[in-house]
Amino acid sequence: MTSILKTEKSNEPENGEQFLRNQQKCPLCKKNFTISVKSGLLKQIKKEMRFPYAHLHVHGNPLHAMLCYIDNDLRVRSIKIIKSIDIENKN
């Protein structure tokens, strides 16, 4: 199910870079979140035609995530919920 509430390009760059912002409602916890992707990354993805692009938004207690698929129109077209998360950082 697609849940597109609002998509906008920020006119106020954060750290000198613009973002694409997209409001989404988590199907699991029902909270609204702003999905943000740097415009530089989006330009690279568009150039390489890497769609759908998977973007992970981790949140909540208990911890869960929305796996958002962004299409070539830069809209979130699909969301999958991930309930099992294991983060490992070995150096």
N, C-alpha and C positions, 0 to 999 in steps of 0.2 A: 504494500500500500504506500502510495506517495503522499507525503505531507509537506507541501511547499507553502510556507506562511509568508515569507518575505526574503527577497534576495537583494542585496545592494552592494555596491562598491564603496568602500569608505573613502571619503574625501580628506580625512584626517589621518595621515600615515602614522603608524606606530613604529618607532625606531627607523624612520625614513622609508618605510615600505608600506604599500597599500595592501589591503586584505579584501577578499571576498567574504561577505558575511551572509549567512543563511540561517534563519530561525527554524528550528525543528522541535517537535514534541517527542520525547522519548516514549515509545509504546509500552515500556515496562513500568517506569515510575511516574509517567504522565507529566513530567516537568518540562518546561520550555528551555531550550539552550540555543546559544548562538554558535553555529559551526563556522569557524574562521580558517581560511586557507590563504597563505601569502600569495599575492598576485604574481610574484616572480616564479613561484612554483607552478601556478596555473598556466602561465605563459609557456613554460617548459613542457608541461603536459600537453597543451594544445599543439605545440610545435611538433611533438613526437607522436601525436594522435593516440595517446594512451588512455582510451576511454572504454568502459567506465573506470573512473579513478576511485580507488577505495580510500576513505578517510575514516580513521578511528577516533571516536570521542568517548573517553573514559570518565565516569562520574558515579556519584551515588554511594549509598551505604545501605546494604552491602554493595561493594564495587561491581559495576557492570559497564557495558559499553554499547554504543550505537556504531555499527559499521555502516557508514553512509557511502553510497555509490553516486559519484558526480558524473553527469553526462557532458557531452560536448557543448551544450548550451549553458554549462556551469550551473546546473540545477541539481539538487539532490533528488534522484529519481527512485531510489530504493533504500530502505533501512532494514538492517538485520540486527537483532539483539544478541549480544554475547554475554552470557552469565558466568562463564568460567574464564578467569584471567590469571595468567602466570607471567610475571615480569622478571626477567633474569638479566643482570648486568655484570658480566665478568670482564675484567681487564687483563 
